[in-house]
Amino acid sequence: MSLAVTHLVPLAKEIDENKVTPGVLGFIVFAVMALAVWGLMKSMSKHMGKVDFKEAPQTGAEQPDKADSAAQRG
């Protein structure tokens, strides 16, 4: 990778030195980051699809306890 960067640096010298641009290296870094974010989003979507959001049904023993605590508060 460093060999490719050293070949790109002389190309940047031919451009106006008073103008600052990200250049080819900036584009490559941005493209790699975009691909990484895309991969992470795809992976997250796959994992979120496995999540079950349904609540477990309450047993009969738990319901009176919650009703008692709500009655004591109110």
C-alpha positions in Angstrom: 0.0 0.0 0.0 2.8 2.5 0.8 4.3 1.9 -2.6 1.1 3.0 -4.2 1.0 6.1 -2.0 4.5 7.1 -2.9 3.5 7.0 -6.6 0.5 9.2 -5.9 2.4 11.9 -4.0 4.4 13.2 -7.1 1.0 13.5 -9.0 -0.2 15.8 -6.2 2.8 18.1 -6.7 1.7 18.9 -10.3 -1.5 20.5 -9.0 -1.6 24.1 -7.8 0.2 24.1 -4.4 -2.1 26.9 -3.1 -5.1 24.7 -3.4 -5.8 22.0 -0.8 -7.7 18.9 -2.1 -8.2 15.5 -0.6 -6.9 13.8 -3.7 -7.0 10.2 -4.7 -5.8 9.0 -1.3 -8.7 10.8 0.4 -11.1 9.2 -2.0 -9.7 5.8 -1.4 -9.9 6.2 2.4 -13.5 7.5 2.1 -14.4 4.5 -0.1 -12.9 2.0 2.3 -14.8 3.6 5.2 -18.0 3.6 3.2 -17.6 -0.1 2.5 -16.9 -0.8 6.2 -20.0 1.1 7.3 -22.1 -0.8 4.6 -20.8 -4.1 5.9 -21.5 -3.2 9.5 -25.0 -2.1 8.7 -25.7 -5.3 6.8 -24.3 -7.4 9.7 -26.4 -5.4 12.2 -29.5 -5.8 10.1 -28.9 -9.6 10.1 -28.4 -9.8 13.8 -31.4 -7.5 14.6 -33.5 -9.9 12.5 -32.7 -12.7 14.9 -33.9 -10.7 18.0 -37.3 -11.8 19.3 -39.2 -8.9 20.7 -42.2 -10.8 22.1 -42.6 -10.7 25.8 -42.9 -14.0 27.7 -46.4 -14.6 29.1 -46.8 -13.9 32.8 -47.5 -16.8 35.1 -50.4 -16.7 37.5 -48.2 -16.3 40.6 -46.6 -13.1 39.3 -49.8 -11.3 38.4 -51.2 -10.8 42.0 -47.8 -9.4 43.2 -47.8 -6.7 40.5 -51.5 -5.9 41.3 -50.7 -5.6 45.0 -47.7 -3.3 44.4 -49.8 -1.1 42.0 -52.6 -0.9 44.6 -50.1 0.2 47.3 -48.7 3.0 45.1 -52.1 4.4 44.0 
